[in-house]
């Protein structure tokens, strides 16, 4: 062909002579897979995701219509174009096939030039559609990445300006109480800056599948208290109420990556504080729904009565370079990396994360992880 990558065609036909004939016509330009029945064809289609399927209608056990219905109903195969190959005549057969999702027909006995042209046209249409989709995705990702870098620059400048400004004031400050206030601001801004740097390093590691876990024994309740201490200042500023319920089933000590788990809970609590208004309520619940056989399953729930998340954005918030708007279109500062990192860590720990939210009524994030017994 003209330098474009060779496409892959799957031929599903119970007649060996038809498979050999089509293979001779098409193998110079395409990679050919073949199956002698519908069930095997569906299996190959799911495994190899061919660019095009040539499907015979009259086959024993599972005919072409049934096979097509299965293909179009499968998540992995529904977008693969299908051309029926058949010796049947009559408009009703063609109508039935098109209604089920067939893209074209090739009649038997085969005309070599017709076969080549119809296959080439379907492959061409498929590649044009892929190019359009890839272009749109690339443009979207480029815009999202540029927005991410802009936010990152802003987020890093904010604590840096505070550090520099408060340091200059502290040098000239004679009042001890005011000096301590400046130092607390410097300390908080330094912690924010360190968190941003850690997030960027984590994104680099996780995007390259380089992130690892470090196992050691640690106290679960102490880890939770540490997260509360980190968020205490912001919570007090907004006069929020934060309650903690650690179920008695949770062991005092487990074996796992305490730093990573603290990062997970810290991101969830920090988001709850950020997106909950003044005098709002936040709840943290820790449970151990399963234990035994050397393993402990921990479930962390963070519940708030904040602004909530708009419908349709609960998946978006876990994607890198993406950030959902708050309820009623309100936007909040942040680089949008915390939940991407959180989901990745939870997955590394053999768990999952889920979210339930309603605009104006709050959110509930639940992260489940699998750890070892201490």
Helices and strands as residue ranges (DSSP letters): E 7-12, H 16-26, E 30-35, H 38-48, E 52-56, H 64-73, E 81-86, H 91-100, E 104-107, H 112-172, H 176-207, E 216-219, H 220-237, E 241-246, E 253-256, H 258-275, E 281-292, E 295-304, G 316-318, G 327-329, H 338-348, E 352-358, E 362-373
